[in-house]
Amino acid sequence: MKTLRTILSLLICTLFSQLIFSQSVAQIDTEEIITSYVEDFKNDRFASEPMIFGLEVVNHESWTIHVTGNKTEAGWEVVLKEGLPTLPTFIYSVEKETLRAIFNGELNALTAQGKAFAGDYAPMNVKEMEGFESDMDMDSKINAFSFHFWTRGFPEIVPFADGLTRKAHGSNFVVFYYQKGLRTAWYRVLPEEKVRHDPREQAMPFPMLIVAIKGVTEGEVDGKRVSLTEGNTVFIPPFAAHKWWNETNEASEAILIMFGEGA
């Protein structure tokens, strides 16, 4: 009986602690969340490169974040102030619920920004201020910066699982990392889902590797039928049209690696 009472006491304490933690997380306001990322980035080696950008929570507050590139005793200098930047730059525009989901580890920022086409909806967008001219190199730089600023801790860890995804190209995905010449993501294709069946997204100007890690995904690469099974990798040449679908009763999973010039 004593052992049972001890177990019950520990269980009650654990549940109470979880309740207190969930309540405390819910009470954290948006500025505290932003400040937590600013403070964490002060210890990030990628804060050595100067960067000024804006951040707006849709229908709420806005801030300017200045990564000066200066080293201090407390780490790299990162300054947070209210209001959007006065000089033209880029702005993260994020919904409040999405910001909280990123903070709670329920979604990562690159996944929140992911979309198949520029006009698609995303709960976190990178907007350009008037006078700010971006190009492919700058877009790649912002993608890499987004990963490092919005991923706390060291080493930086990206969880991926069902429930941490969004949907684009026809199936659920988690973005791992983007930088110039490299894009990586995890895809989970549910039964009867069709991936890249829109002709506009079937042929890319850079090569890809699709690494199957679970189940069977059927596909076509330049019209040739292929079954991508667990433990195999398929190479997709540049400009090769490809599409995929799941004919089984189980979800299939794969890691997508896009690389080379233009990726």
Secondary structure, DSSP 8 states (H G I E B T S, - for coil): -HHHHHHHHHHHHHHHHHHHHHHHHHH--HHHHHHHHHHHHTT-GGGGS-EEEEEEETTS-EEEEEEEEEEETTEEEEEEEES--SS--EEEEE-HHHHHHHHTTSS-HHHHH--SSTTS--SEEEEE-TT----HHHHHHHHHHHHHHHS-SSS------TTS-EEETTEEEEEEEEETTEEEEEEEE-TT-EES-SGGGS--SS-EEEEEEESEEEEEETTEEEEEETT-EEEE-TT--EEEE--SSS-EEEEEEEESTT-
